[in-house]
Amino acid sequence: MLAVTIFAARWTVLRLSVPTMRSVRLGMGCVALVLMLVAEFGFALWIRGLSIKEYFATRDPVSGTVYYAMLVAFAIMPLLVAKK
């Protein structure tokens, strides 16, 4: 999943010619994170029939920690890739 995140961030930053300003790239990552979480919570919770509270309660401590770390990596990846 990390490799896909890196590839997608690099492709998007280059394809859209995103300026190298930190605030712009970090803002882009945060917007992407919010959209992904809305889609995940909206769709996955609806399919599984869970509330948000139940969703977080069913997370394994190890996989949950990795999941949260990947969310942070997803948000900051546009800042880290394709520095021209």
Protein Blocks (a to p, Z undefined) as FASTA:
>chain_A
ZZmmmmmmmmmmmmnopafbfklmmmmmmmmmmmmmmmmmmmmmmmnopafklmmmmpcf
klmmmmmmmmmmmmmmmmmgopZZ
